[in-house]
Amino acid sequence: MHMNIITKVVSYVLIIFIILSLNFFLPRMMPAGPLSDSGITSSNESVLEEYINYMVNLVHGELGWSTSRNAPVWDVLKESLKWTVLLVGTSTAIYVIAGILTGAVSAWKKGKKSDAGLLVLLISLASFPPFFLGMLFIVFLAWRLDIFPRFGAQTLFIDYSTPFGVVLDILHHLILPAATLTLTSIGVIYLLTRNSMLNVLGEDYILAARAKGLSEWYIMRKHALKNALLPIITMVALVAGFVITGTIFVETVFAYPGVGVLVYEAVQAHDYPLLQGAFLIIALAILAVNFIADMVYVHLDPRVREE
Amino acid sequence: MKIAFLKKYLTNQLGLIGLGILIFFVVTAVFAPYIAPYDPDQRYKSTDHPNSAHLLGTNHVGQDILSELIYGTRVSLFITLFASFVSAFIGTSLGVIAGYFGRTDFFIMRIVDLFLTIPRLPLIIIIAAFMRPSVWNLVFVFALFEWSITARIIRSEVLTLKNRPYVDATRMFGAGDFYILGRHILPNVVPLVVVQLVLVSRYIILAESGLSFIGLGDPTAKSWGMILHDAFEYPTIFISDAWMWWMLPAGMCIVLTILSLTFIGYALEELVNPRLKLLT
């Protein structure tokens, strides 16, 4: 058990180190690099000294100066982070629950119309690039039907009479971006749950449970779903990575003021320090999610522990 | 039994539909200069509505959108197919070497693990942002990062293949490593490689459209994602009707290509591994 965890930890530390180093060397490796306008002043320090300084600054949260926002990168990121956390968190909660439920229903109704319908619908949705689905939502739901706000995370210049109004407004703005992220990423969890359930439902102990006369719902909940969930944990982390990356596109389309839209802004404005800062946050977030999933997996599956 | 047959027919139908769509796009890409009504760089009256001269109107600088779309097929498919072929080649080679020659296995697999754990798309985005945007650079970054899953899958297949009795028998008859590889190992991994090729293409076209959408595509050779980038940057795209001829066609081309690759992938996967049957 401990061996397994230690190798995992070591490999994650190594990857974080590689990503930090890449972030340092990338601007310096590019031939006609953006170094001149990147806020990295040339000095007579050696590359090694610069590198050490960079690492020390990172630990202190110094990520450089954003040229487009004219503010420290870290301050810009800090402002945006809460919105991305809200968006990713909501989407993840929804697609995990909805994915598992639809997958279980599909497996249960295998071969029936509801199974085929879900399958076709969710696979088709998975073929939409998140930004395109988001643009369609804006065209139809925000402009033509006018039932959702068209951009941003809050209505600007508005006085809320109650604190409840603020929450309602934020939720109202959250629906379309979260729906876009959820719908484009639910397919993987759905398919995996469906497959996993189908495998488990074919096991002897399910037959035994049926023979005992337990209700279908009880078997589903206590015997099938519990065992089918194990492989899904790893996949949840994988899809979470996909969703975190997807926020770059979805936030861009909805002008949602998170970390993702900063990537877009930074690319348009050639604001490389901001781009690197946003990249660092996104990459570390994905790694963190994967790491947690790995640990949870080791904890849950005794077979991995004993290896 | 009848139901099983029916379902098999159904999934093959899917594969056929997918192949049909893909062939349509490939033909469009190959014969783009003959199909497109105009040179995509030629400028006419800007933001024109669709009319008899410009079936899908013109964009913000007056380029014919239909011609852009047809030439965009070329760019999107070229990047996707070229990058997935290169990554399939790298992945297969490393997978076979790691699986067959035990000495290199540990080393290669640690690199594979590394590439699998690194958040690839964010990394691709930042590297692309630091490089000059060009079709070749996009091919390069995608090929560089998308081979690792293929390598892992091929390796585990080679590991089981090389210990099969008939391979042992061949070895006993004095066959060398290269004979065994060429005669027994490689032909048996080809189906898996093809499946991987389709899955990786599906991923790359999705990622490429995203990269182009945020403005990291080649401005001199516009892909579908780039057309969507232009459309999105146009101030009144959502308010006016322009989305219908500027945004919708390019987006649907991407969706259809991804859908066709998905269908082909499922159909192939089922042939290679009947246990994975989707509609059982």
Interface residues (C-beta under 8 A of the other chain):
Chain A: S11 Y12 L14 I15 I18 I19 L22 N23 L26 P27 M29 M30 A32 G33 P34 K110 G111 A116 L119 I123 S124 A126 S127 F128 P129 P130 F131 F132 M135 L136 I138 V139 A142 W143 R150 N195 L198 G241 T245 I248 F249 T252 V253 V263 Y264 A266 V267 Q268 Y272 L275 Q276 F279 I282 A283 I286 L287 N290
Chain B: I3 K7 D113 L114 T117 I118 P119 L121 P122 L123 I125 I126 I127 A129 F130 M131 R132 L206 S209 G210 F213 I214 G215 L216 G225 L228 F232 F238 I239 W243 M247 G251 I254 V255 I258 L259 T262 L276 L278 L279 T280
